[in-house]
Amino acid sequence: MSDELSTSEPQITNHGWSVAFAGMGVNLALGILYTWSVISKGIPEQWGWNESDKSWPYSVACLVFCIIMVPAGRLQDKYGPRLVAATGGLLVGLGFILAAMTTSLWGFVLAFGVLAGAGIGFGYASATPPAVKWFPAAKTGMVAGIVVSGFGLASVYAAPLAKWLMVQFGFKTMLLTLGIAFLAIITGVKPIVMMLWNGLASILKAPPEGYVPPKTVKKKLVIVHDAENKSPLEMMRTVQFYMIWFMYACGAGAGLMIIAKLAAIADLQAGISLGFILVAVLALGNGGGRILAGILSDKIGRKATMFICFVSQAAFIFLLSRADGANVLGTGPVMALLSALIGANYGANLALFPSITKDYYGAKNFGVNYGLVFTAWGVGGFMLAKLAGMMYVKYETFNVAYYGASAMLILAAVMIFAVRPPKHLAEANAK
């Protein structure tokens, strides 16, 4: 087995960066999911929803998102990213438009949770795989971080935009406006003033079969041959898959719990009325953390970076449990700092886990393989977001949820020491 890869054939144009930034753009639209805490606070009081009720559309969206990632990843691997991304934009747009037409909790769950959640899954599944395939393994973390940073950064514009639209035009008009915008930006429209716009989905493309990225270098874990590109069933026969899945559920679930309730936390716990600002600050940390963690993991390794992020996140969430209007932790500047740091550590998961999936199981089936790993994101988010809402209704505090999330993060950090490369990689490196 050779440790060196040949350079790409000269006649193949490398579209890596255009695909990476198009994927980032798709994620900038899909990241509206992270603005749920702002959207949910705008739900009219006359609808009679409590905090537990308000958790349902977001929790279901997270769950549907992660489930759809599996078939969407398979479709992306088989048919390419363009059709899958366009389908995602269509479903998200329709979901928001239908949500604007109902006042029923379960109608909202169907529109936002199921339709928009499915659309987010289709779009997200089509963004990262084609981008990382254009680049050598040494840049996997960085490229994955750049692409998924769009999802994290979305709330920087979406949180204040949603708040402004609600204040100026009302809750339903806000949903309708965002739905139409998603249809236009992702799927593409061609009115007279936009004759050249076909949508971000049209830019996404995977490299041709057999393409080898240029400027590849020796790596400790080399993944170059089809024999090392594991199928979903082969991946699921390795114990590493289940360890990675559990760690992802812990890391992502803890962050999603805070994202789902941050505006309510700011208001109910710290007495800060401008919770949408904290959501935007968290989004900056979320997006930046993805890029930084991706780059750092290329330098010091995925496992070391994960350990740092898990332990740090446990500490920050514990500090958040101490924050209230009676101490310095509950002041606006400190809450903003905590929000940014929690966002950064959460965002790191979205760069680290796709990278380690590609490292361990190869690029050929990356879409569906990462879709299976990504189910951990949805399960963790669903369970912990619901836990936060239910515990607040029962105890009038989020502390039980904070302590549970911190304990899970510490457990994930300890588990990292038991994770080893799959057998096929160990054998390859021994040759």
C-alpha positions as CSV (number, residue, x, y, z in Angstrom):
1,M,0.0,0.0,0.0
2,S,1.4,3.3,-0.9
3,D,1.6,6.2,1.6
4,E,1.8,8.8,-1.2
5,L,-1.0,10.0,-3.4
6,S,-0.6,11.3,-6.9
7,T,-1.7,14.7,-7.8
8,S,-4.9,15.3,-9.7
9,E,-5.0,15.2,-13.5
10,P,-4.4,18.6,-15.0
11,Q,-7.6,18.6,-17.1
12,I,-9.8,18.5,-14.0
13,T,-10.6,22.0,-12.7
14,N,-10.6,22.2,-8.9
15,H,-13.9,23.7,-7.7
16,G,-13.1,23.2,-4.0
17,W,-13.4,26.7,-2.7
18,S,-16.5,27.7,-4.7
19,V,-18.2,24.5,-3.5
20,A,-17.1,25.1,0.1
21,F,-18.4,28.7,0.1
22,A,-21.6,27.7,-1.6
23,G,-22.1,25.1,1.1
24,M,-21.4,27.7,3.7
25,G,-24.1,29.9,2.1
26,V,-26.7,27.1,2.1
27,N,-26.0,26.6,5.8
28,L,-26.3,30.3,6.5
29,A,-29.9,30.0,5.4
30,L,-30.6,26.6,7.1
31,G,-29.2,27.8,10.4
32,I,-32.5,29.6,11.1
33,L,-33.1,26.5,13.3
34,Y,-30.7,28.1,15.9
35,T,-33.0,31.2,16.1
36,W,-35.8,29.1,17.6
37,S,-35.4,30.6,21.1
38,V,-36.1,34.1,19.6
39,I,-39.0,32.8,17.4
40,S,-40.6,30.9,20.3
41,K,-40.6,34.0,22.5
42,G,-42.6,35.8,19.8
43,I,-45.4,33.2,19.9
44,P,-48.5,35.1,20.9
45,E,-49.6,34.6,24.5
46,Q,-53.2,33.9,23.5
47,W,-52.1,30.7,21.9
48,G,-51.6,29.4,25.5
49,W,-48.2,27.6,24.9
50,N,-46.0,27.0,28.0
51,E,-42.2,26.4,27.9
52,S,-42.7,22.7,27.4
53,D,-45.0,23.2,24.5
54,K,-42.6,25.6,22.9
55,S,-39.9,23.0,23.0
56,W,-41.9,20.6,20.7
57,P,-41.4,22.2,17.3
58,Y,-37.7,22.7,17.8
59,S,-37.2,19.2,19.4
60,V,-39.0,17.5,16.5
61,A,-37.1,19.6,14.0
62,C,-33.8,18.4,15.5
63,L,-35.0,14.8,15.4
64,V,-36.4,14.9,11.9
65,F,-33.2,16.8,10.7
66,C,-30.9,14.0,11.9
67,I,-33.1,11.1,10.7
68,I,-33.4,12.7,7.2
69,M,-29.6,13.1,7.1
70,V,-29.3,9.3,6.5
71,P,-31.4,9.0,3.3
72,A,-30.3,12.5,2.2
73,G,-26.7,11.5,2.6
74,R,-27.3,8.4,0.5
75,L,-29.0,10.4,-2.2
76,Q,-26.1,12.9,-2.1
77,D,-23.6,10.2,-2.6
78,K,-25.6,8.6,-5.4
79,Y,-27.0,11.5,-7.3
80,G,-24.9,14.5,-6.3
81,P,-25.6,17.5,-4.0
82,R,-27.5,19.8,-6.3
83,L,-30.9,18.1,-6.3
84,V,-30.6,17.3,-2.6
85,A,-29.8,20.9,-1.7
86,A,-32.7,22.2,-3.9
87,T,-35.1,19.8,-2.2
88,G,-33.9,21.1,1.2
89,G,-34.6,24.7,0.2
90,L,-38.0,23.8,-1.1
91,L,-39.0,21.9,2.1
92,V,-37.7,24.6,4.5
93,G,-39.5,27.4,2.6
94,L,-42.8,25.5,2.5
95,G,-42.4,24.6,6.2
96,F,-42.1,28.2,7.2
97,I,-45.0,29.3,4.9
98,L,-47.3,26.7,6.3
99,A,-46.3,27.5,9.9
100,A,-47.4,31.1,9.2
101,M,-50.9,29.7,8.5
102,T,-51.6,27.9,11.8
103,T,-52.0,28.7,15.5
104,S,-52.1,25.0,16.5
105,L,-49.2,23.5,18.4
106,W,-49.4,20.3,16.3
107,G,-49.8,22.2,13.1
108,F,-46.7,24.1,14.0
109,V,-44.9,20.9,14.9
110,L,-45.8,19.5,11.4
111,A,-44.8,22.6,9.5
112,F,-41.7,23.7,11.4
113,G,-40.7,20.4,13.0
114,V,-41.3,17.9,10.2
115,L,-41.3,19.9,6.9
116,A,-38.6,22.5,7.8
117,G,-36.7,19.9,9.8
118,A,-36.6,17.6,6.8
119,G,-35.5,20.4,4.6
120,I,-32.7,21.4,6.8
121,G,-31.6,17.7,6.8
122,F,-31.5,17.6,3.0
123,G,-29.7,20.9,2.7
124,Y,-27.1,20.1,5.4
125,A,-26.4,16.7,4.0
126,S,-25.5,18.2,0.6
127,A,-23.1,20.9,1.8
128,T,-20.1,19.3,3.5
129,P,-19.5,16.0,1.6
130,P,-18.8,17.6,-1.8
131,A,-16.6,20.3,-0.3
132,V,-14.3,18.0,1.6
133,K,-13.9,15.6,-1.4
134,W,-12.1,18.4,-3.3
135,F,-9.4,18.8,-0.6
136,P,-6.6,16.6,0.8
137,A,-7.0,14.9,4.1
138,A,-4.7,17.4,5.8
139,K,-7.4,20.1,5.3
140,T,-10.5,18.1,6.1
141,G,-11.0,19.8,9.5
142,M,-10.5,23.3,8.2
143,V,-12.8,22.8,5.2
144,A,-15.5,21.1,7.2
145,G,-15.3,23.9,9.7
146,I,-15.7,26.6,7.1
147,V,-18.7,24.9,5.4
148,V,-20.6,24.2,8.7
149,S,-19.7,27.7,10.1
150,G,-22.5,29.1,8.0
151,F,-25.1,27.1,10.0
152,G,-23.6,28.4,13.3
153,L,-23.3,32.0,12.1
154,A,-26.9,32.2,10.7
155,S,-28.3,33.6,13.9
156,V,-26.0,36.6,13.7
157,Y,-28.4,38.0,11.1
158,A,-31.4,35.7,11.6
159,A,-32.0,36.5,15.3
160,P,-32.2,40.3,14.9
161,L,-34.0,40.0,11.6
162,A,-36.7,37.7,13.0
163,K,-37.1,40.1,16.0
164,W,-37.4,43.1,13.7
165,L,-39.9,41.4,11.4
166,M,-42.0,40.4,14.4
167,V,-42.0,43.9,15.9
168,Q,-42.7,45.6,12.6
169,F,-45.1,43.2,10.9
170,G,-46.1,40.5,13.3
171,F,-45.3,36.9,14.0
172,K,-47.0,35.3,11.0
173,T,-45.6,37.8,8.5
174,M,-42.1,37.1,9.9
175,L,-42.5,33.3,9.2
176,L,-44.0,34.0,5.7
177,T,-41.1,36.3,4.8
178,L,-38.4,33.9,5.9
179,G,-40.1,31.0,4.0
180,I,-40.2,32.9,0.7
181,A,-36.6,34.0,1.2
182,F,-35.4,30.4,1.8
183,L,-37.1,29.3,-1.4
184,A,-35.4,32.0,-3.4
185,I,-31.9,31.8,-1.9
186,I,-31.4,28.0,-1.8
187,T,-33.6,26.7,-4.6
188,G,-33.3,29.6,-6.9
189,V,-35.7,32.0,-8.6
190,K,-35.6,33.9,-11.9
191,P,-37.7,37.1,-11.8
192,I,-36.6,39.8,-14.2
193,V,-34.3,41.4,-11.7
194,M,-32.5,38.1,-10.9
195,M,-32.1,36.5,-14.3
196,L,-28.7,35.2,-13.5
197,W,-29.6,33.6,-10.1
198,N,-30.1,29.9,-10.0
199,G,-29.7,29.4,-6.3
200,L,-26.8,28.2,-4.2
201,A,-27.7,24.6,-4.9
202,S,-26.6,25.0,-8.5
203,I,-23.0,25.7,-7.4
204,L,-22.6,22.5,-5.4
205,K,-20.8,19.7,-7.2
206,A,-18.7,16.7,-6.2
207,P,-15.4,15.9,-7.9
208,P,-15.5,13.2,-10.6
209,E,-14.9,9.5,-9.7
210,G,-11.3,8.8,-9.0
211,Y,-10.4,12.4,-8.4
212,V,-7.4,12.8,-6.1
213,P,-6.9,16.2,-4.4
214,P,-3.6,18.1,-5.2
215,K,-0.8,18.7,-2.7
216,T,-1.6,15.7,-0.5
217,V,0.9,14.9,2.2
218,K,1.7,11.9,4.4
219,K,-0.7,11.5,7.3
220,K,-0.6,9.2,10.2
221,L,-4.0,7.8,9.2
222,V,-4.1,7.3,5.4
223,I,-7.4,6.8,3.7
224,V,-6.9,6.5,0.0
225,H,-8.1,3.1,-1.4
226,D,-11.6,1.8,-1.9
227,A,-10.8,-1.0,0.6
228,E,-10.6,1.6,3.3
229,N,-13.8,3.4,2.3
230,K,-16.2,1.6,4.5
231,S,-19.9,1.0,3.7
232,P,-22.5,2.0,6.2
233,L,-22.9,-1.6,7.4
234,E,-19.1,-2.0,7.7
235,M,-18.9,1.2,9.7
236,M,-21.7,0.1,12.0
237,R,-19.9,-3.2,12.8
238,T,-17.1,-1.2,14.5
239,V,-17.3,-0.3,18.1
240,Q,-15.8,3.1,17.3
241,F,-19.0,4.1,15.5
242,Y,-21.0,3.7,18.7
243,M,-18.5,5.5,20.9
244,I,-18.4,8.4,18.4
245,W,-22.2,8.4,18.3
246,F,-22.5,8.7,22.1
247,M,-19.9,11.4,22.4
248,Y,-21.6,13.4,19.6
249,A,-25.0,13.1,21.4
250,C,-23.5,14.4,24.6
251,G,-21.6,17.3,23.0
252,A,-24.3,18.4,20.6
253,G,-27.2,17.8,23.0
254,A,-25.7,20.1,25.6
255,G,-25.3,22.9,23.2
256,L,-28.6,22.5,21.5
257,M,-30.3,22.6,24.9
258,I,-28.8,26.0,25.6
259,I,-29.6,27.3,22.1
260,A,-33.2,26.2,22.3
261,K,-33.7,28.1,25.6
262,L,-31.2,30.9,25.6
263,A,-33.7,33.8,25.1
264,A,-35.8,32.3,27.9
265,I,-32.8,31.8,30.1
266,A,-31.8,35.4,29.6
267,D,-35.3,36.6,30.6
268,L,-36.4,34.1,33.2
269,Q,-33.1,33.4,34.9
270,A,-31.0,36.6,34.5
271,G,-33.7,39.2,33.9
272,I,-32.2,40.3,30.5
273,S,-34.9,41.4,28.1
274,L,-32.7,41.5,25.0
275,G,-32.2,37.8,24.7
276,F,-32.0,37.9,20.9
277,I,-28.6,39.7,21.3
278,L,-27.3,36.8,23.3
279,V,-28.5,34.5,20.6
280,A,-26.6,36.5,18.0
281,V,-23.5,36.5,20.2
282,L,-23.8,32.7,20.6
283,A,-24.0,32.4,16.9
284,L,-20.7,34.2,16.4
285,G,-19.1,31.8,18.8
286,N,-20.9,28.9,17.1
287,G,-19.6,29.8,13.7
288,G,-16.1,30.7,14.8
289,G,-15.7,27.6,17.0
290,R,-16.4,25.4,14.0
291,I,-13.6,26.9,11.9
292,L,-11.1,27.1,14.8
293,A,-11.8,23.6,16.0
294,G,-11.4,22.3,12.5
295,I,-8.1,23.9,12.0
296,L,-6.9,23.0,15.5
297,S,-7.9,19.3,15.0
298,D,-5.8,19.2,11.8
299,K,-2.8,20.3,13.9
300,I,-3.2,18.4,17.3
301,G,-5.7,15.7,16.3
302,R,-9.5,15.2,16.6
303,K,-9.5,13.5,19.9
304,A,-7.3,16.1,21.7
305,T,-9.5,18.9,20.4
306,M,-12.7,17.0,21.4
307,F,-11.4,16.6,25.0
308,I,-10.6,20.3,25.3
309,C,-14.1,21.2,24.0
310,F,-16.0,18.7,26.2
311,V,-14.3,19.7,29.4
312,S,-14.6,23.5,28.7
313,Q,-18.3,23.1,27.8
314,A,-19.1,21.3,31.0
315,A,-17.4,24.2,33.0
316,F,-19.3,26.9,31.0
317,I,-22.7,25.3,31.4
318,F,-22.1,24.9,35.1
319,L,-21.2,28.6,35.4
320,L,-24.4,29.4,33.5
321,S,-26.3,27.6,36.3
322,R,-24.9,30.1,38.8
323,A,-25.9,33.1,36.7
324,D,-28.9,35.2,37.9
325,G,-29.7,38.9,38.4
326,A,-28.1,38.9,41.9
327,N,-24.5,38.2,40.8
328,V,-22.0,39.2,38.2
329,L,-22.5,36.1,36.2
330,G,-26.0,37.3,35.4
331,T,-24.9,40.7,34.0
332,G,-25.2,41.3,30.3
333,P,-21.5,41.3,29.4
334,V,-20.8,38.1,31.3
335,M,-23.9,36.4,29.9
336,A,-22.7,37.4,26.4
337,L,-19.3,36.0,27.0
338,L,-20.7,32.7,28.4
339,S,-23.0,32.5,25.4
340,A,-20.2,33.0,22.9
341,L,-18.0,30.3,24.7
342,I,-20.9,27.8,24.9
343,G,-21.6,28.5,21.2
344,A,-17.9,28.0,20.2
345,N,-17.6,24.6,22.1
346,Y,-20.9,23.4,20.7
347,G,-20.0,24.5,17.2
348,A,-16.7,22.6,17.4
349,N,-18.7,19.3,17.4
350,L,-20.0,20.1,13.9
351,A,-16.5,20.3,12.5
352,L,-14.9,17.5,14.6
353,F,-17.4,14.7,14.1
354,P,-17.7,14.9,10.3
355,S,-13.9,15.1,10.2
356,I,-13.3,12.0,12.3
357,T,-16.0,10.1,10.3
358,K,-14.1,10.8,7.1
359,D,-10.8,10.0,8.8
360,Y,-12.0,6.6,10.1
361,Y,-14.3,5.5,7.3
362,G,-13.3,7.2,4.1
363,A,-14.8,9.7,1.6
364,K,-16.6,7.4,-0.8
365,N,-19.7,6.9,1.4
366,F,-19.1,9.9,3.5
367,G,-22.6,11.4,3.0
368,V,-24.6,8.4,4.3
369,N,-21.9,7.4,6.9
370,Y,-21.9,10.9,8.4
371,G,-25.7,10.9,8.2
372,L,-25.8,7.8,10.5
373,V,-23.3,9.5,12.9
374,F,-25.4,12.7,12.8
375,T,-28.4,10.9,14.2
376,A,-26.6,11.4,17.5
377,W,-27.0,15.2,17.1
378,G,-30.7,14.9,16.7
379,V,-31.3,12.4,19.5
380,G,-29.1,14.5,21.9
381,G,-30.8,17.7,20.9
382,F,-34.3,16.3,21.2
383,M,-33.8,14.8,24.6
384,L,-31.9,17.6,26.3
385,A,-34.1,20.4,24.8
386,K,-37.2,18.6,26.0
387,L,-35.5,18.0,29.4
388,A,-34.8,21.7,29.8
389,G,-38.4,22.7,29.1
390,M,-39.9,20.0,31.3
391,M,-37.6,20.7,34.2
392,Y,-38.4,24.4,34.1
393,V,-42.2,23.6,34.1
394,K,-41.7,21.3,37.1
395,Y,-39.1,23.1,39.2
396,E,-39.1,26.7,37.7
397,T,-35.4,26.5,37.1
398,F,-33.1,25.1,34.4
399,N,-30.5,23.9,36.9
400,V,-31.4,20.2,36.7
401,A,-30.9,20.3,33.0
402,Y,-27.6,22.2,33.4
403,Y,-26.2,19.6,35.8
404,G,-27.3,16.7,33.7
405,A,-25.7,18.2,30.5
406,S,-22.4,18.9,32.4
407,A,-22.2,15.3,33.7
408,M,-22.8,13.9,30.2
409,L,-20.0,16.1,28.8
410,I,-17.5,14.9,31.4
411,L,-18.5,11.3,30.6
412,A,-17.8,12.0,26.9
413,A,-14.4,13.5,27.7
414,V,-13.5,10.4,29.7
415,M,-14.6,8.1,26.8
416,I,-12.3,9.8,24.4
417,F,-9.3,7.9,26.0
418,A,-10.9,4.6,25.0
419,V,-11.4,5.5,21.3
420,R,-8.9,3.9,18.9
421,P,-8.7,4.0,15.1
422,P,-10.7,1.1,13.5
423,K,-8.8,-2.1,12.7
424,H,-8.5,-1.4,9.0
425,L,-6.6,1.8,9.6
426,A,-4.3,0.3,12.2
427,E,-3.5,-2.5,9.7
428,A,-2.8,0.0,6.9
429,N,-0.4,2.1,9.1
430,A,1.5,-1.1,10.0
431,K,2.3,-1.8,6.4
